[in-house]
Amino acid sequence: MKTSIQIAKIKAVLLYIMQSFPQGVDYIKLFKILYFAQQDHLVKYGKVLVEDSFKALKHGPVPTYTYKALQIAEGKPLEGNFEDFLTGIEVHDKKVYTSAKPDMNYISGADKRCLDAAIAKYKDIDPYDLSNLSHDSAWKEAMERIQDDPQKNFITIIDMARAGKASEEMVNYIREKQIIRNALS
């Protein structure tokens, strides 16, 4: 279950990305920019940009909370209360539109640097080319795991960091933070 702060952060980050696409952005491009920004944030700072888990699907990593919210905005009959999250966001034909501005209180300087870098690097790349780029070692690991168990399609943050070329020192730091977090929860 996501906290209200985690949800507000995810929305702020999505709106931040979407402001670079005034004519709307398709799911694949939006999700891949978010994935690469998340990966960059892990590699540089050892923590996630947003508390949204990524699943390995056919066209690459997909943020689960965000994807479910956008499917509900499309009109799919899924369970969950995403009304606040979807305020100011519209979806038509798997393309996302907004005129809302991100709440910059949820976006740090480090967040902004990773988001700006991902937007600059991937904004003009074809969505299906981005999909292919996102088929990195983390995605492949998850796709192999689902051959054994279809519920194991989540991309771990350690696999994501490794795919982004994080140092072993950073991977160990991320692992230690996860161990502590799990012990305290």
Secondary structure, DSSP 8 states (H G I E B T S, - for coil): ---HHHHHHHHHHHHHHHTT-TT-EEHHHHHHHHHHHHHHHHHHHSS-SSS--EEEETTEEEEHHHHHHHHHHHT----S--HHHHTTEEEETTEEEE-----GGG--HHHHHHHHHHHHHHTTS-HHHHHHHT--HHHHHHHHHHHH-TT--EE-HHHHHHHTT--HHHHHHHHHHHHHHHHH-
